[in-house]
Amino acid sequence: MGSRDTPTPAPCGTPFPASPANAASVPGDLSLIAWDDSTLCRLASPPLTPMTVDVHEYGALVAEAALDLIDGRPDRDRWSPVAHFVSRGSTEPAPK
């Protein structure tokens, strides 16, 4: 790590993507961002920064779409709830 060409942010699928073999310091060398929040994100060390969406609203919209199709109503454009950035301990500004 440490090269100007080395990326500083990285998406991850779980709060435990790194192994002891990885030399990156989080968030010093690398900022990690998860998609969707979970208890594991909050319990990770450092706590993992997520992009999060209202899963209850998302589920209601999916159910509404399924019921519309079952009832024979025509399909229509739908929008997913907006995701929000929740800053925690796994992100910081990139080094200069």
VENSULGI-V645632 format. One line per field, one symbol per residue. phi: phi as a letter, one per 30 degrees, with the letter a starting at -180 (. if undefined). psi: psi as a letter, one per 40 degrees, with the letter a starting at -180 (. if undefined). A space follows every 50 residues. Layout:
BEGIN
phi->???
psi->???
END
This chain:
BEGIN
phi->.jdddddccbdbcbdbdcbeddcdcccecbccbccicaddddddbdeddc cbbddddedddddddddedddidddbdbbdeddbdcdbdcbaeddc
psi->ieidehidihiidiefeiiddhehhheddhhhhihiiiddddeihihhhi hiigddddddddddddddddeeiiiihiiiihiihhhaeeiiiii.
END
